[in-house]
Amino acid sequence: MNNKAIVDDWRIKLLLPLLWLIDLLLKQRGIASSIFERVKQSDNLRNILLSVYGNKESVDEELVEIIKKPANDEGALDAFVSIVTGPPGPNPVQLMPRNLFTCSSFMG
């Protein structure tokens, strides 16, 4: 899934032209490779993880290395481009059960 799955969010709608431009740029192998090399640097990975983890203490050197290691595998660039530019997949909010937070779900 990528952010394009949440097009009903006004922030994503606002950024959609930028996301399309990024998709276009990533279809150029040289540009995609350059961007990927920057993204997989430890400092950048740490910042990305800090932006998505609720518990910031969980983002330690070990986690950064666990995420970074597969980025050096053959095909990692193609996987990165595919994830960012590919179809967005389902909206994550729509995949959540409707009764997730209702009392009946806790009463069994």
Backbone as numpy.savetxt, mean C-alpha at the origin, in Angstrom:
# Nx Ny Nz CAx CAy CAz Cx Cy Cz
-4.84 -4.77 -2.99 -5.68 -3.59 -2.99 -4.80 -2.35 -2.99
-5.25 -1.34 -3.67 -4.56 -0.06 -3.61 -5.58 1.03 -3.32
-5.16 2.25 -3.15 -6.04 3.34 -2.73 -7.16 3.63 -3.72
-7.01 3.22 -4.97 -8.05 3.49 -5.95 -9.34 2.74 -5.64
-9.27 1.76 -4.74 -10.47 1.00 -4.35 -11.43 1.86 -3.53
-10.95 2.96 -2.99 -11.76 3.78 -2.10 -12.12 5.09 -2.80
-12.61 5.01 -4.03 -12.88 6.22 -4.81 -14.05 7.03 -4.27
-14.83 6.45 -3.37 -15.91 7.23 -2.79 -15.40 8.16 -1.68
-14.15 8.03 -1.31 -13.54 8.92 -0.34 -13.09 10.20 -1.06
-13.49 11.36 -0.59 -13.20 12.62 -1.29 -11.70 12.86 -1.43
-10.92 12.35 -0.47 -9.46 12.54 -0.54 -8.87 11.75 -1.71
-9.38 10.56 -1.93 -8.90 9.75 -3.06 -9.38 10.37 -4.37
-10.61 10.86 -4.39 -11.10 11.53 -5.61 -10.22 12.72 -5.96
-9.80 13.44 -4.96 -8.94 14.60 -5.17 -7.57 14.17 -5.71
-7.08 13.04 -5.25 -5.76 12.55 -5.66 -5.78 11.68 -6.90
-6.97 11.33 -7.41 -7.07 10.40 -8.53 -6.23 10.80 -9.74
-6.24 12.08 -10.17 -5.37 12.44 -11.30 -3.89 12.18 -11.02
-3.46 12.41 -9.78 -2.08 12.13 -9.41 -1.81 10.63 -9.45
-2.76 9.83 -8.98 -2.59 8.37 -9.01 -2.50 7.87 -10.45
-3.28 8.46 -11.35 -3.21 8.07 -12.77 -1.86 8.44 -13.36
-1.33 9.59 -12.98 -0.01 10.01 -13.46 1.07 9.05 -12.95
0.97 8.66 -11.70 1.93 7.71 -11.14 1.84 6.38 -11.90
0.62 5.93 -12.19 0.45 4.71 -12.98 1.15 4.83 -14.33
0.96 5.95 -14.98 1.58 6.17 -16.29 3.11 6.16 -16.18
3.65 6.83 -15.17 5.10 6.87 -14.98 5.67 5.49 -14.67
4.93 4.70 -13.87 5.41 3.39 -13.48 5.40 2.39 -14.63
4.72 2.71 -15.69 4.73 1.84 -16.87 6.04 2.01 -17.66
6.81 3.04 -17.32 8.14 3.24 -17.91 9.15 2.54 -17.00
9.78 1.49 -17.50 10.63 0.63 -16.67 11.73 1.40 -15.93
12.39 2.32 -16.60 13.47 3.08 -15.96 12.96 3.93 -14.81
11.83 4.57 -15.02 11.23 5.40 -13.96 10.77 4.51 -12.81
10.12 3.40 -13.14 9.63 2.47 -12.11 10.79 1.95 -11.27
11.89 1.60 -11.92 13.05 1.08 -11.21 13.63 2.13 -10.26
13.71 3.36 -10.72 14.24 4.44 -9.89 13.36 4.68 -8.67
12.04 4.71 -8.87 11.10 4.91 -7.76 11.19 3.75 -6.78
11.23 2.53 -7.31 11.29 1.34 -6.46 12.57 1.34 -5.61
13.68 1.72 -6.20 14.94 1.77 -5.46 14.85 2.74 -4.29
14.15 3.85 -4.50 13.98 4.83 -3.40 13.02 4.30 -2.34
11.91 3.70 -2.77 10.91 3.20 -1.83 11.50 2.13 -0.92
12.34 1.26 -1.46 12.85 0.15 -0.66 14.05 0.50 0.23
14.46 1.74 0.25 15.51 2.16 1.18 14.96 2.11 2.60
15.79 1.70 3.53 15.36 1.48 4.92 14.65 2.70 5.52
15.20 3.89 5.34 14.57 5.09 5.91 13.18 5.32 5.33
13.04 5.13 4.03 11.73 5.32 3.40 10.74 4.25 3.85
11.19 3.00 3.92 10.31 1.93 4.41 9.85 2.22 5.84
10.77 2.66 6.68 10.43 2.98 8.07 9.35 4.07 8.12
9.51 5.11 7.31 8.53 6.20 7.29 7.17 5.71 6.78
7.19 4.86 5.78 5.93 4.30 5.26 5.25 3.47 6.34
6.02 2.61 6.99 5.46 1.78 8.06 4.93 2.61 9.22
5.67 3.65 9.59 5.21 4.53 10.67 3.90 5.22 10.31
3.68 5.46 9.02 2.45 6.14 8.61 1.24 5.22 8.64
1.46 3.90 8.64 0.32 2.98 8.61 0.15 2.16 9.89
1.17 2.07 10.70 1.06 1.30 11.94 0.49 2.17 13.05
-0.53 1.66 13.73 -1.09 2.37 14.87 -0.12 2.40 16.03
0.53 1.28 16.28 1.51 1.18 17.35 2.89 1.46 16.77
3.35 2.68 16.90 4.61 3.11 16.30 5.81 2.33 16.86
5.71 1.83 18.10 6.81 1.06 18.68 7.03 -0.27 17.96
6.01 -0.72 17.22 6.14 -1.97 16.46 7.08 -1.82 15.28
7.30 -0.59 14.85 8.16 -0.34 13.69 9.61 -0.25 14.18
10.25 -1.41 14.19 11.65 -1.45 14.60 12.51 -1.91 13.43
13.81 -2.02 13.68 14.76 -2.39 12.63 14.45 -3.77 12.06
14.02 -4.69 12.92 13.70 -6.05 12.47 12.53 -6.03 11.48
11.48 -5.28 11.79 10.34 -5.20 10.87 10.75 -4.59 9.53
11.52 -3.52 9.58 11.98 -2.88 8.34 12.76 -3.88 7.50
13.62 -4.66 8.11 14.41 -5.65 7.37 13.54 -6.78 6.83
12.53 -7.20 7.58 11.61 -8.24 7.12 10.88 -7.77 5.86
10.47 -6.51 5.84 9.77 -5.95 4.68 10.74 -5.72 3.53
11.94 -5.31 3.85 12.92 -4.95 2.82 13.49 -6.16 2.08
13.71 -7.27 2.77 14.38 -8.42 2.18 13.75 -8.89 0.87
12.44 -9.12 0.79 11.85 -9.58 -0.48 11.96 -8.55 -1.62
12.21 -7.29 -1.28 12.33 -6.26 -2.31 13.57 -6.48 -3.17
14.48 -7.34 -2.73 15.68 -7.64 -3.50 15.52 -8.92 -4.34
14.40 -9.60 -4.19 14.16 -10.82 -4.96 13.90 -10.51 -6.43
14.19 -11.50 -7.28 13.87 -11.35 -8.70 12.35 -11.20 -8.85
11.93 -10.27 -9.64 10.50 -10.04 -9.85 9.88 -9.04 -8.89
10.65 -8.56 -7.92 10.10 -7.63 -6.93 9.64 -6.33 -7.58
10.40 -5.83 -8.53 10.00 -4.59 -9.22 8.68 -4.80 -9.94
8.54 -5.92 -10.65 7.29 -6.19 -11.37 6.11 -6.32 -10.41
6.34 -6.95 -9.26 5.27 -7.07 -8.26 4.86 -5.70 -7.73
5.85 -4.86 -7.44 5.59 -3.50 -6.96 4.74 -2.72 -7.97
5.15 -2.75 -9.24 4.42 -2.02 -10.28 3.01 -2.58 -10.41
2.87 -3.89 -10.38 1.56 -4.52 -10.51 0.62 -4.13 -9.37
1.15 -4.08 -8.16 0.32 -3.73 -7.00 -0.13 -2.27 -7.09
0.78 -1.39 -7.45 0.46 0.04 -7.47 -0.43 0.41 -8.66
-0.17 -0.20 -9.82 -0.89 0.21 -11.03 -2.05 -0.71 -11.39
-2.13 -1.86 -10.76 -3.15 -2.84 -11.12 -4.54 -2.43 -10.68
-5.49 -3.29 -11.00 -6.88 -3.02 -10.58 -6.93 -2.90 -9.06
-7.77 -2.02 -8.57 -7.79 -1.75 -7.13 -8.32 -2.90 -6.28
-9.09 -3.77 -6.86 -9.71 -4.81 -6.06 -10.88 -4.24 -5.27
-11.43 -5.03 -4.38 -12.60 -4.58 -3.62 -12.26 -3.50 -2.60
-13.25 -2.72 -2.28 -13.12 -1.70 -1.24 -13.02 -2.42 0.10
-11.94 -2.20 0.86 -11.76 -2.91 2.14 -12.92 -2.72 3.11
-13.51 -1.55 3.12 -14.63 -1.27 4.04 -15.82 -2.15 3.68
-16.04 -2.38 2.40 -17.16 -3.21 1.97 -16.94 -4.69 2.29
-15.71 -5.10 2.53 -15.41 -6.49 2.85 -15.64 -6.82 4.32
-15.71 -5.79 5.15 -15.91 -6.01 6.58 -17.35 -6.41 6.85
-17.55 -7.36 7.76 -18.92 -7.75 8.11 -19.69 -6.55 8.66
-20.94 -6.45 8.27 -21.79 -5.33 8.70 -22.02 -5.33 10.21
-22.08 -6.51 10.81 -22.40 -6.60 12.23 -21.15 -6.75 13.10
-20.02 -6.34 12.61 -18.77 -6.52 13.32 -18.79 -5.91 14.72
-19.42 -4.76 14.86 -19.38 -4.06 16.14 -20.73 -4.01 16.84
-21.62 -4.90 16.47 -22.92 -4.90 17.14 -22.85 -5.79 18.38
-23.73 -5.54 19.30 -23.75 -6.34 20.54 -24.02 -7.81 20.25
-24.87 -8.10 19.26 -25.20 -9.49 18.98 -23.98 -10.30 18.56
-23.01 -9.66 17.94 -21.82 -10.39 17.52 -20.96 -10.79 18.72
-21.11 -10.11 19.84 -20.34 -10.43 21.04 -21.08 -11.42 21.94
-22.38 -11.58 21.72 -23.18 -12.44 22.59 -23.27 -13.87 22.06
-22.72 -14.13 20.91 -22.58 -15.47 20.43 -23.73 -16.06 19.75
